[in-house]
């Protein structure tokens, strides 16, 4: 289904000029006009984010409209900030998770966003702005909201899964596929025990470490990008992963069950940021304006199946995307969801050691 949606939406973007025969300017028109003022040397854009997080189709449409060559480098959470620090002057746009944005701001790695150069700024949903990691949104533009959920094959277990605690059930032994995010997986044990996912209490963290040690036997795959492939191949019968990954699995295995953990959701916001030493600032601002267009934003969300932070995008989303509970959980659950925050150095060291021991 997603393949056909991608084809149809690509056609919509490609034929947008014809679709707006009344003379209305499209995102491609605006980007093309802005890019015409750039020199050939300035027509380069270096993006650093997860694989396909900004869809290939969106990147290609932007390149076609502007003549700006996009170099797309994928990363994993564990090396992103270190890569930016160790590669000065290499990246123009980075997509970073909330607590990573906070750490990058503190480290002086990010340039302030000049809102006068992003006319589509008003499209951002205010409910995702003003967060702890950038209270004034001086450095970050909300791009997606992310909610990991439990998924499992009910035909392969003899119990109902209601929450995190059920992941410890021996019926899942050697059968869980999970993301490879330290804070995300440690949070599962914290939630099971009724703790905050940001606890700094050494006694609580000792209990969390013990819980994770007990969970280890049930995990068969750690994978950030494609944990769902283990479900599709039959190597796993359940897992803890993001909605987009669950959607991909359910396209092949429609009888999978999705669970909102009864202990409460974990929630995150991924944002577009610009390194302080971005080498192609002008091209970066043209892209930021482009990706915040409502139609382009909706197109991207329909392809990647993550929550959307753009108010104008609602007008262009497919019904399938809007009604998908793995991507858009009920708002009352979101209001009680907990978000990961940065830790002080001493507490972070405890978390790091928990993860090292867990992954041995």
C-alpha positions in Angstrom: 0.0 0.0 0.0 2.7 2.5 0.9 4.5 1.9 -2.4 1.4 3.0 -4.3 0.9 6.0 -2.0 4.5 7.0 -2.6 3.9 6.8 -6.4 0.8 8.8 -6.2 2.2 11.5 -3.9 5.3 11.7 -6.1 3.1 12.4 -9.0 1.3 15.1 -7.1 4.6 16.8 -6.4 5.9 16.4 -9.9 2.8 17.8 -11.4 2.2 20.5 -8.8 2.5 23.3 -11.4 -0.2 21.9 -13.5 -2.4 21.2 -10.4 -2.2 24.9 -9.5 -3.1 26.3 -12.9 -4.7 29.3 -11.2 -1.2 30.7 -10.7 -0.7 29.8 -7.0 3.0 29.4 -6.2 4.1 25.9 -5.1 6.9 24.9 -2.7 8.9 23.9 -5.7 8.4 27.3 -7.3 9.6 29.1 -4.2 12.6 26.9 -3.8 13.5 27.2 -7.5 13.3 31.0 -7.3 15.4 31.2 -4.2 18.0 28.8 -5.6 18.4 30.9 -8.7 20.2 33.4 -6.6 22.9 31.0 -5.5 26.2 30.4 -7.2 27.1 26.9 -8.4 29.4 26.5 -5.4 26.5 27.3 -3.1 24.2 24.7 -4.7 25.2 22.0 -2.3 23.4 20.7 0.9 24.8 18.2 3.4 22.1 16.5 5.5 22.9 14.2 8.4 20.1 12.0 9.8 18.7 8.5 10.0 18.3 6.5 6.8 15.3 7.7 4.8 14.2 9.9 7.7 13.9 12.7 5.1 12.5 10.5 2.3 14.5 10.0 -0.9 11.4 11.2 -2.8 11.4 14.6 -1.0 15.1 15.0 -1.5 14.9 14.2 -5.2 12.0 16.6 -5.7 14.0 19.4 -4.0 17.0 18.7 -6.1 15.0 18.7 -9.3 13.3 22.0 -8.5 16.5 23.8 -7.3 19.5 22.2 -8.9 21.0 21.9 -5.4 22.9 18.7 -4.9 22.0 17.0 -1.7 24.5 14.8 0.1 22.6 12.6 2.5 24.6 10.9 5.3 22.8 8.4 7.6 23.7 8.1 11.3 22.8 6.1 14.4 22.1 7.8 17.8 25.3 6.7 19.4 27.6 8.5 17.0 25.6 11.6 15.8 26.8 14.3 18.2 30.3 13.0 18.2 30.3 12.9 14.5 29.2 16.6 14.3 31.9 17.6 16.8 34.6 15.7 15.0 33.6 16.9 11.5 33.6 20.7 11.7 32.2 22.4 8.6 30.8 19.2 7.1 27.0 19.3 7.7 24.3 21.9 6.9 21.2 20.3 8.4 21.0 17.6 11.1 18.0 15.9 12.5 18.5 15.3 16.2 16.4 13.9 19.1 15.2 16.2 21.9 17.8 15.5 24.5 20.6 15.5 21.9 19.5 19.0 20.8 19.8 20.1 24.4 23.4 18.7 24.6 24.3 20.2 21.2 23.1 23.7 22.4 25.1 23.4 25.6 28.2 22.4 23.6 27.8 25.4 21.3 27.4 23.2 18.2 24.2 24.8 16.8 23.6 28.1 15.0 20.5 30.1 15.9 17.6 29.8 13.4 16.9 33.1 11.6 13.1 33.0 11.4 13.0 35.8 8.9 14.5 33.4 6.4 11.9 30.7 7.1 8.5 32.0 5.9 6.8 28.7 6.7 7.7 28.9 10.4 4.1 29.7 11.2 3.1 26.2 10.0 4.8 24.6 13.0 2.3 23.2 15.6 2.8 25.2 18.8 2.2 22.1 20.9 5.6 20.8 19.9 7.4 24.1 20.5 8.7 25.6 23.7 10.0 22.3 25.0 12.7 21.9 27.7 15.5 21.2 25.2 15.0 24.6 23.4 12.4 26.7 25.2 12.4 29.6 22.7 13.0 27.3 19.7 16.0 29.5 19.0 18.0 26.5 17.5 15.5 23.8 16.5 12.5 23.2 14.2 10.2 20.4 15.3 10.1 17.8 12.5 8.5 14.6 13.9 7.2 13.2 17.1 8.2 9.7 17.9 6.4 7.1 20.1 7.8 3.6 20.5 5.1 0.9 21.1 4.9 -2.8 21.7 4.0 -5.1 18.9 3.6 -8.9 18.9 2.1 -11.9 17.1 -0.8 -13.1 19.2 -0.8 -16.5 17.5 2.7 -17.2 18.8 2.0 -16.6 22.5 -0.6 -17.8 25.0 -1.0 -14.6 27.0 -2.3 -11.1 26.4 0.3 -8.3 26.2 -0.8 -5.2 28.1 2.5 -3.4 28.9 6.2 -3.3 29.4 6.1 -6.0 32.1 4.8 -8.6 29.7 8.1 -8.3 27.7 9.7 -10.2 30.5 7.3 -13.2 30.0 9.2 -16.4 29.3 6.9 -16.9 26.3 9.0 -14.2 24.5 12.4 -16.0 25.2 14.7 -15.3 22.3 11.8 -13.7 20.4 11.9 -9.9 20.8 13.3 -7.3 18.4 14.0 -3.9 19.9 15.6 -0.7 19.0 19.2 -0.1 19.8 18.7 3.1 21.8 20.2 3.0 25.3 17.8 5.6 26.9 14.9 4.1 25.0 15.4 0.5 26.2 16.5 1.5 29.7 13.2 3.4 29.9 11.3 0.1 29.4 12.7 -1.2 32.6 12.2 2.1 34.4 8.5 2.2 33.3 8.0 -1.5 34.4 9.2 -0.6 37.9 7.1 2.6 38.0 10.1 4.9 37.9 10.7 8.0 35.8 12.6 7.4 32.6 14.9 10.1 33.8 15.5 8.8 37.3 18.8 9.8 38.9 18.3 7.7 42.0 21.3 5.2 42.3 19.1 2.6 44.1 16.5 2.8 41.4 19.1 2.5 38.7 20.5 -0.6 40.4 17.0 -2.2 40.3 16.7 -1.1 36.6 20.0 -2.9 35.8 18.8 -6.1 37.4 15.5 -5.9 35.4 17.4 -5.5 32.2 19.6 -8.4 33.0 16.5 -10.5 33.3 15.1 -9.2 30.0 18.3 -10.1 28.1 17.3 -13.7 27.3 14.1 -12.5 25.6 15.9 -10.2 23.1 17.1 -11.6 19.8 17.7 -8.4 17.8 18.8 -4.9 18.6 18.4 -2.7 15.5 17.5 1.0 15.1 16.7 1.2 11.4 14.9 -2.1 10.7 13.9 -4.1 13.8 10.7 -4.9 12.0 12.5 -7.1 9.6 13.0 -9.7 12.3 9.2 -9.9 12.7 8.7 -10.3 9.0 11.4 -13.0 8.7 10.0 -14.9 11.7 13.1 -14.4 13.7 11.1 -12.5 16.3 7.5 -12.8 17.5 7.3 -9.5 19.2 9.2 -6.3 19.8 9.5 -2.7 21.0 9.9 -0.2 18.1 8.6 2.9 16.5 5.3 3.2 14.8 6.8 3.5 11.3 8.6 0.2 11.8 5.4 -1.4 13.1 3.5 -0.1 10.0 6.2 -1.7 7.8 5.8 -5.1 9.6 2.0 -5.0 9.5 2.0 -4.5 5.7 3.3 -8.0 5.6 1.8 -9.4 8.8 -1.6 -7.6 9.3 -2.6 -9.8 12.3 0.1 -8.3 14.5 -1.2 -6.7 17.7 -0.1 -3.2 18.7 0.0 -2.3 22.4 0.0 1.1 24.1 1.8 0.0 27.3 -0.4 0.4 30.3 2.5 1.8 32.3 2.5 4.9 30.1 4.1 6.0 26.8 7.5 7.4 26.1 7.5 10.3 23.8 10.1 12.2 21.8 10.5 15.1 19.3 13.1 15.1 16.5 14.1 18.5 15.2 15.9 20.0 12.3 19.0 21.9 13.4 21.8 23.7 11.7 25.4 23.3 12.9 27.2 26.6 13.8 29.7 25.9 11.0 27.3 24.9 8.3 29.2 25.4 5.0 26.1 26.0 2.8 23.8 28.1 5.0 21.9 29.6 2.1 21.0 26.2 0.6 20.0 25.1 4.2 17.5 27.8 4.6 16.0 27.1 1.2 15.5 23.5 2.3 14.1 24.4 5.7 11.5 26.6 4.0 10.7 23.8 1.6 10.3 21.0 4.2 8.0 23.2 6.3 5.6 23.6 3.4 2.3 21.8 4.4 2.1 19.7 1.3 5.8 18.7 1.4 5.6 17.9 5.1 2.5 15.7 4.6 4.2 13.9 1.8 7.2 13.2 4.0 5.1 12.0 6.9 3.0 9.7 4.7 6.2 8.0 3.5 8.1 7.7 6.8 5.1 7.1 9.2 6.2 9.3 12.1 4.1 11.8 13.8 3.9 15.2 12.1 4.6 18.6 13.7 3.2 20.8 10.9 -0.3 22.3 11.3 -0.7 23.0 7.6 0.2 19.4 6.7 -3.1 18.2 8.1 -4.8 19.5 5.0 -2.8 17.2 2.7 -2.4 14.0 4.7 -3.8 10.7 3.4 -6.7 9.3 5.4 -4.6 6.2 6.0 -1.9 8.2 7.7 -4.4 10.3 9.8 -6.2 7.2 11.1 -3.2 5.0 11.8 -3.1 4.5 15.6 0.6 3.3 15.5 1.6 6.8 14.2 -1.0 8.9 15.9 -1.9 7.5 19.4 -4.9 9.1 21.3 -4.2 12.6 22.5 -5.1 11.8 26.1 -2.3 9.2 26.1 0.2 11.7 24.6 -0.6 14.2 27.3 0.7 11.8 30.0 3.7 10.5 28.0 7.1 11.1 29.4 10.0 12.6 27.4 13.7 11.8 27.8 15.8 14.7 29.2 19.6 15.1 29.5 21.3 13.8 32.6 24.1 15.3 34.7 27.5 13.7 34.0 27.5 11.5 37.1 24.0 10.1 36.3 24.8 9.7 32.6 27.8 7.6 33.6 25.5 5.3 35.6 23.2 4.9 32.5 26.2 4.3 30.3 27.5 1.5 32.6 24.0 -0.1 32.7 23.9 -0.2 28.9 27.4 -1.6 28.6 26.7 -4.4 31.1 23.3 -5.1 29.4 24.9 -5.4 26.0 27.7 -7.7 27.0 
